[in-house]
Amino acid sequence: MSKTKILKNTKSYHEELIKSLRKPKEANLYLRIAMEEYHEDGDVEALLVALRNIAEAKGGMSKLAKKTHLNRQNLYYALSKKGNPTLSTLDLILKGLGYKLVIQPEENRKAG
């Protein structure tokens, strides 16, 4: 079997990921893990990739732009590798995806 035929008949990881993120439980867990990892290591790029993937699974950037009333190009930029969305933009994006920001105390941390 040729490499071309194998690639043609093999679904990409990204396609499978997007398909799984259409299930609310999968998307919730995926985003929760991305947020926890961001909290631990500060890797904003990985968090933005997770948000992009969830946006794609929930209908794409155009749909998210309509829900958030954000310009589609600005939305793409905010979630890009160079993106650094403001808190208000991040809040709009999360709301558009069906989530909200929540503040909770860190576990095992003494009040100060």
C-alpha positions as CSV (number, residue, x, y, z in Angstrom):
1,M,0.0,0.0,0.0
2,S,1.4,3.4,-0.9
3,K,2.1,6.2,1.5
4,T,-0.5,8.4,-0.2
5,K,-3.2,5.7,0.1
6,I,-2.4,5.2,3.8
7,L,-2.5,8.9,4.5
8,K,-5.8,9.2,2.6
9,N,-7.4,6.4,4.6
10,T,-6.1,7.6,8.0
11,K,-7.9,10.2,10.0
12,S,-5.7,12.9,11.4
13,Y,-5.2,13.3,15.1
14,H,-6.7,16.8,14.8
15,E,-9.8,15.6,13.1
16,E,-10.3,13.0,15.8
17,L,-9.7,15.5,18.5
18,I,-12.3,18.0,17.1
19,K,-14.8,15.1,16.8
20,S,-14.3,14.2,20.4
21,L,-14.5,17.8,21.6
22,R,-18.1,18.0,20.2
23,K,-19.0,15.9,23.2
24,P,-19.6,18.3,26.1
25,K,-17.9,16.1,28.7
26,E,-14.8,15.7,26.6
27,A,-14.6,19.5,25.9
28,N,-15.1,20.3,29.6
29,L,-12.3,17.9,30.6
30,Y,-10.0,19.1,27.9
31,L,-10.4,22.8,28.8
32,R,-10.2,22.1,32.6
33,I,-6.8,20.3,32.0
34,A,-5.6,23.1,29.8
35,M,-6.5,25.7,32.5
36,E,-4.8,23.6,35.2
37,E,-1.7,23.2,33.1
38,Y,-1.7,27.0,32.4
39,H,-2.0,27.6,36.1
40,E,1.0,25.3,36.8
41,D,3.4,26.4,34.0
42,G,2.1,29.7,32.6
43,D,2.1,28.3,29.0
44,V,-0.6,30.6,27.5
45,E,0.0,29.2,24.0
46,A,-1.3,25.7,25.0
47,L,-4.3,27.3,26.6
48,L,-5.1,29.3,23.4
49,V,-4.7,26.1,21.3
50,A,-7.3,24.4,23.5
51,L,-9.7,27.3,23.1
52,R,-9.2,27.3,19.3
53,N,-9.9,23.6,19.2
54,I,-13.0,23.9,21.3
55,A,-14.2,26.8,19.1
56,E,-13.6,24.7,16.0
57,A,-15.6,21.8,17.5
58,K,-18.5,24.1,18.4
59,G,-18.9,25.5,14.9
60,G,-15.8,27.5,14.1
61,M,-14.5,31.0,14.6
62,S,-17.2,32.7,12.5
63,K,-19.9,31.3,14.9
64,L,-17.8,32.3,17.9
65,A,-17.3,35.8,16.5
66,K,-21.1,36.2,16.1
67,K,-21.7,35.0,19.7
68,T,-19.0,37.2,21.2
69,H,-19.6,40.2,18.9
70,L,-15.8,40.3,18.3
71,N,-14.3,40.9,14.9
72,R,-13.4,37.5,13.4
73,Q,-9.8,38.6,12.6
74,N,-9.3,40.0,16.1
75,L,-10.6,36.7,17.5
76,Y,-8.2,34.7,15.3
77,Y,-5.3,36.9,16.5
78,A,-6.4,36.7,20.2
79,L,-6.2,32.9,20.0
80,S,-3.1,32.7,17.9
81,K,0.5,31.9,19.1
82,K,1.1,35.6,19.4
83,G,-2.2,36.2,21.0
84,N,-2.4,37.7,24.5
85,P,-6.2,38.3,25.0
86,T,-7.3,40.7,27.7
87,L,-9.3,39.4,30.6
88,S,-12.5,40.9,29.0
89,T,-11.8,39.3,25.7
90,L,-11.0,35.9,27.3
91,D,-14.3,36.2,29.3
92,L,-16.2,36.9,26.1
93,I,-14.6,33.9,24.4
94,L,-15.3,31.6,27.3
95,K,-18.9,32.8,27.4
96,G,-19.2,32.3,23.6
97,L,-18.0,28.7,24.1
98,G,-20.5,28.1,27.0
99,Y,-18.1,28.6,29.9
100,K,-17.4,31.3,32.6
101,L,-14.4,32.4,34.6
102,V,-14.6,31.2,38.2
103,I,-12.3,32.2,41.1
104,Q,-11.6,29.6,43.7
105,P,-8.9,29.3,46.4
106,E,-5.9,27.2,45.7
107,E,-5.9,23.9,47.6
108,N,-3.4,23.5,50.4
109,R,-2.7,27.3,50.5
110,K,-2.9,29.1,53.8
111,A,-4.9,32.3,53.9
112,G,-2.7,35.2,54.2
